[in-house]
C-alpha cells in the first residue's frame, strides 16, 4: 500500500470519527447520543535531555539544595553549590583527603560565614571537574578543623564558567 493510500484511508477514518462525534455522519442508523473514543495509535516520545559536551547537570536534592560530587585533583569531594560563597571552601577533612597537609597551612585569613567568623588558609587547586566541565587553577580556602560541615563550591569555581543557570530543579553549568 502506498503512503498516499494509507494517508487517504487515515483521513477517511478520521472524518468518519469526527462526523460520528458531531452527529453529522451520513449513517442515519447511529444513535444521536453515541460516543466515540479516539485513541492515538502512535506517540512521539518525550525528547531526552541532550548532554552537551561542555556541560554538566546538577539536580536539586529534596532539601532544595544543589549537591554534587566533583573530582578535585583526581579525588572525589562532595560539594554544596553556594553562589553566596565568594570562594571554594574546603573542610579540614577534605583538605586532608586531598593531601594538602592542613597542619602545615597558614590559617591567617579571616572569613565570615553564616556561623560567624573563622580563619582559613589559602590554597590553589590544580583543577575541579564536574562531569564534562573542568576548571583549572581554582582558588580555595581550607577552614579550620570542625568549623565547616561540608565543602562549598563557591564563586572562585562558578565565576570561571561560561555560564550557569537554574532550570526547574536542575543546575546546568557550562565551560
Residue pairs with C-beta under 8 A, 6 or more apart in sequence:
16 25
17 36
17 38
19 25
19 26
20 30
20 34
20 36
21 35
21 36
21 38
23 32
49 57
51 57
51 132
52 132
52 174
53 132
54 132
54 133
54 162
54 174
54 175
55 131
55 132
55 133
55 172
55 173
55 174
55 175
56 68
56 130
56 131
56 132
56 133
56 172
56 173
57 131
57 170
57 171
57 172
58 66
58 67
58 68
58 81
58 130
58 170
58 171
58 172
58 173
59 66
59 169
59 170
59 171
60 66
60 169
60 170
60 171
61 67
65 80
65 81
66 80
66 81
66 171
67 78
67 79
67 80
67 81
68 78
68 79
68 81
68 130
68 153
69 76
69 77
69 78
69 79
69 130
70 76
70 77
70 78
70 79
70 128
70 129
70 130
70 153
71 77
71 127
71 128
71 129
71 130
72 94
72 98
72 125
72 127
72 128
72 129
73 98
73 125
73 126
73 127
75 97
75 98
77 90
77 94
77 97
77 98
77 151
78 150
78 151
79 88
79 150
79 151
79 152
79 153
80 150
80 151
80 152
80 153
81 152
81 153
81 158
81 171
82 89
82 152
82 153
82 154
83 154
83 155
83 158
84 154
85 152
85 153
85 154
85 155
86 154
86 155
86 156
87 139
87 140
87 141
87 154
87 155
87 156
88 125
88 128
88 138
88 139
88 140
88 141
88 151
88 152
88 153
88 154
88 156
88 157
89 111
89 120
89 140
89 141
89 142
89 143
89 148
89 151
89 152
89 154
90 98
90 100
90 123
90 140
90 141
90 142
90 143
90 148
90 151
91 142
91 143
91 148
91 149
91 150
91 151
92 102
92 142
92 143
92 144
92 145
92 146
92 147
92 148
93 145
94 151
95 102
95 105
95 123
95 142
96 102
98 125
100 123
100 142
102 121
102 142
102 145
105 121
105 123
105 142
106 121
106 122
107 119
107 120
107 121
107 142
107 144
108 119
108 121
109 119
109 120
109 121
109 122
109 141
110 117
110 118
110 119
111 117
111 118
111 119
111 120
111 141
111 143
113 147
113 148
115 147
118 143
118 144
118 147
118 148
119 143
119 144
120 141
120 142
120 143
120 144
121 141
121 142
122 139
122 140
122 141
123 139
123 140
123 141
123 142
124 137
124 138
124 139
124 140
125 137
125 138
125 139
125 140
126 136
126 137
127 134
127 135
127 136
127 137
127 138
128 134
128 135
128 138
128 153
128 157
129 135
130 173
132 175
133 161
133 173
133 174
133 175
134 175
135 157
135 160
135 161
135 175
138 156
138 157
138 160
139 156
140 156
158 164
158 173
161 173
161 174
161 175
162 174
162 175
163 172
163 173
163 174
164 171
164 172
164 173
164 174
165 171
165 172
166 172
